[in-house]
Amino acid sequence: MTDLRIRAAGPEDLDTVLAFWKTSAEGTSISDDRSGVERLVARDPGALILAERGGELAGTVIAGFDGWRCHLYRLAVHPDQRRQGIGSALLAAAEERFVRLGGRRGDAMVLTRNETAHHAWRAAGYAPEEKWRRWVKPLSD
């Protein structure tokens, strides 16, 4: 995978990332819009990590750190490029970022129905924590 480039996203990448998620990410989020991703990149410039191959976007992960917890979202790899180590490279970059920032444990948001993702997360050393349940409340319409 010497042709794989891992880097932080910038404002110029946002439209490409949003289009990529429509074809490569499972499910949608209330924040999957330009203003949501702009806020992410402006507030935490290193959080949205991209993998590029041949100048094309091949994968993404959001590695957010709030000073206390390390959160992983939107690990997505283009369907034509899965099982080639791109997800692993993205997670390694995210974990390196967390360690650099003083993080101690990463947690990932993974859809219950996404069995393919469950296998990938387990292979990367993550495990479900069944004693916790995510509670949400939309703050806007």
C-alpha positions as CSV (number, residue, x, y, z in Angstrom):
1,M,0.0,0.0,0.0
2,T,2.8,2.4,-0.7
3,D,0.5,4.4,-2.9
4,L,-1.8,5.1,0.0
5,R,-1.7,8.7,1.4
6,I,-3.2,9.4,4.8
7,R,-3.9,13.1,5.6
8,A,-6.2,15.4,7.5
9,A,-9.1,16.9,5.5
10,G,-9.3,20.6,4.8
11,P,-12.2,22.8,3.8
12,E,-11.5,22.1,0.2
13,D,-12.3,18.4,0.7
14,L,-15.8,18.8,2.1
15,D,-17.9,18.3,-1.0
16,T,-15.8,15.3,-2.0
17,V,-16.2,13.8,1.5
18,L,-19.9,14.3,1.5
19,A,-20.3,12.7,-1.9
20,F,-18.0,9.8,-0.8
21,W,-20.1,9.0,2.3
22,K,-23.2,8.7,0.1
23,T,-21.6,5.8,-1.7
24,S,-19.3,4.3,0.8
25,A,-20.6,4.9,4.3
26,E,-23.4,2.9,5.9
27,G,-26.3,4.9,7.1
28,T,-26.6,8.7,7.5
29,S,-26.1,11.2,10.2
30,I,-27.9,14.4,11.1
31,S,-24.5,16.1,10.6
32,D,-23.9,14.8,7.1
33,D,-24.2,18.2,5.5
34,R,-21.7,20.8,4.5
35,S,-22.2,23.0,7.6
36,G,-21.8,20.0,9.9
37,V,-18.6,18.9,8.4
38,E,-17.3,22.5,8.1
39,R,-17.8,22.9,11.9
40,L,-15.9,19.7,12.5
41,V,-12.9,20.7,10.4
42,A,-12.9,24.3,11.8
43,R,-13.2,23.2,15.4
44,D,-10.8,20.2,15.2
45,P,-8.7,20.4,12.0
46,G,-7.1,17.0,12.5
47,A,-10.2,15.0,13.3
48,L,-11.4,14.1,9.8
49,I,-8.7,11.8,8.3
50,L,-8.7,10.8,4.7
51,A,-7.0,8.0,2.8
52,E,-6.3,8.7,-0.9
53,R,-5.1,6.3,-3.5
54,G,-4.1,7.5,-7.0
55,G,-5.4,11.0,-6.1
56,E,-8.9,9.6,-5.3
57,L,-10.6,9.4,-2.0
58,A,-10.5,5.8,-0.8
59,G,-11.5,6.1,2.8
60,T,-12.4,8.3,5.8
61,V,-12.5,8.2,9.6
62,I,-13.4,10.9,12.1
63,A,-11.1,10.7,15.1
64,G,-12.6,13.2,17.6
65,F,-11.0,13.9,20.9
66,D,-12.9,16.1,23.4
67,G,-10.0,16.2,26.0
68,W,-11.4,13.2,27.8
69,R,-12.6,10.6,25.4
70,C,-11.6,9.4,21.9
71,H,-14.5,8.9,19.6
72,L,-14.4,7.2,16.1
73,Y,-17.0,7.9,13.5
74,R,-17.5,7.5,9.8
75,L,-14.9,4.8,9.1
76,A,-15.8,4.2,5.5
77,V,-13.8,2.6,2.7
78,H,-14.9,2.8,-1.0
79,P,-16.7,-0.5,-1.8
80,D,-14.2,-1.3,-4.6
81,Q,-11.2,-0.9,-2.3
82,R,-12.3,-2.8,0.8
83,R,-10.2,-5.6,2.3
84,Q,-6.9,-3.9,1.2
85,G,-5.8,-2.5,4.5
86,I,-7.2,1.0,4.0
87,G,-9.5,0.8,7.1
88,S,-6.6,-0.5,9.1
89,A,-4.4,2.4,8.0
90,L,-7.1,4.9,8.8
91,L,-7.6,3.4,12.3
92,A,-3.8,3.4,12.9
93,A,-3.7,7.1,12.0
94,A,-6.6,7.8,14.3
95,E,-5.1,5.9,17.2
96,E,-1.8,7.6,16.7
97,R,-3.6,11.0,16.9
98,F,-5.4,10.0,20.1
99,V,-2.1,8.9,21.8
100,R,-0.5,12.2,20.7
101,L,-3.3,14.1,22.3
102,G,-3.2,12.1,25.5
103,G,-6.2,9.8,24.8
104,R,-6.4,6.5,26.7
105,R,-9.2,4.6,25.0
106,G,-11.0,4.8,21.7
107,D,-14.7,4.1,21.2
108,A,-16.5,3.7,17.9
109,M,-20.0,4.3,16.8
110,V,-21.0,1.2,14.8
111,L,-24.5,0.5,13.5
112,T,-26.0,-2.6,15.1
113,R,-27.1,-4.0,11.7
114,N,-23.7,-3.5,10.0
115,E,-22.3,-7.0,10.5
116,T,-19.5,-6.4,8.0
117,A,-18.3,-3.5,10.1
118,H,-18.5,-5.6,13.3
119,H,-16.0,-8.1,11.8
120,A,-13.7,-5.2,10.8
121,W,-13.8,-3.6,14.2
122,R,-13.2,-6.9,16.0
123,A,-10.2,-7.5,13.7
124,A,-8.8,-4.1,14.7
125,G,-9.0,-5.0,18.4
126,Y,-12.3,-3.3,19.3
127,A,-15.1,-5.1,21.1
128,P,-18.7,-4.1,21.9
129,E,-19.4,-2.9,25.4
130,E,-22.9,-4.3,26.0
131,K,-23.4,-2.6,29.4
132,W,-23.7,0.8,27.7
133,R,-26.5,2.1,25.5
134,R,-26.3,5.2,23.4
135,W,-29.0,7.8,24.2
136,V,-29.7,10.6,21.8
137,K,-31.8,13.7,21.6
138,P,-31.9,15.8,18.4
139,L,-31.3,19.5,19.3
140,S,-32.8,20.9,16.1
141,D,-35.4,19.9,13.5
